[in-house]
């Protein structure tokens, strides 16, 4: 077992889960702040050179977990490790954000889908992408296809 | 504080840190197995439809942390949140792997950079990439530029 602490908190326009865009075609354009605790500010040195960051955070308002569930983007159940469900064995969230600017220990970012006051566990530089032509997105592509067929 | 448990373990050809390719131009082509614990196998339903996965894991052999350090890919120090250093406030690792095949609770994957027996904390589907033309890679690009200039 590993004990994880908050290195900072998310400042987000979303205060409740239902405010966060979900489901097929949801866009995450919201801006917010990653406020890093003063004791960890030195760890941000040179982060402003990166355009995108991985933010690893805690689903602190999720309770328990379900191994199988039906996500907002589909009407069929899938395993938790094939979804971004908050109800996971370890309550870890992962979001790729665009770094807009840094002021001291405040990182202004775009693309957040976390609630206000979400605890941040780690930040890492986003270094490379998988080429789009090599990416398969499983049940999500199928759900998108069915949704397109209904339109 | 959040307590995290292992949902499984990595089976890797790397038994020691020095065996893992590091530094500029390091390629991670190694194949290995993500062996998920039997009690979590149901959470893998439909994961085989995804070509790439995020693996979130624990640096279980790292001790303590440094807020600033010099990575293998540069001769200059950078903040820990701008690097993939194992010595982080929360010992969390993140690797994007390609899913080659699934047999029950064993996921054969390509692109691992973890040591054998590394505890896995979470697995998520890789759903989208940042367009390469929008990606800036900060100090790493500068280090690559200096290395190219020396050749």
Interface residues (C-beta under 8 A of the other chain):
Chain A: X1 X2 X3 X4 X5 X7 X36 X40 X42 X43 X44 X45 X46 X47 X48 X49 X50 X51 X52 X54 X56 X58 X60 X67 X68 X77 X78 X79 X80 X81 X82 X83 X84 X88 X89 X90 X91 X92 X94 X96 X119 X121 X122 X123 X124 X125 X126 X127 X128 X129 X130 X131 X132 X134 X135 X136 X137 X138 X139 X140 X141 X142
Chain B: X1 X2 X3 X4 X5 X7 X36 X40 X42 X43 X44 X45 X46 X47 X48 X49 X50 X51 X52 X54 X56 X58 X60 X67 X68 X77 X78 X79 X80 X81 X82 X83 X84 X88 X89 X90 X91 X92 X94 X96 X119 X121 X122 X123 X124 X125 X126 X127 X128 X129 X130 X131 X132 X134 X135 X136 X137 X138 X139 X140 X141 X142
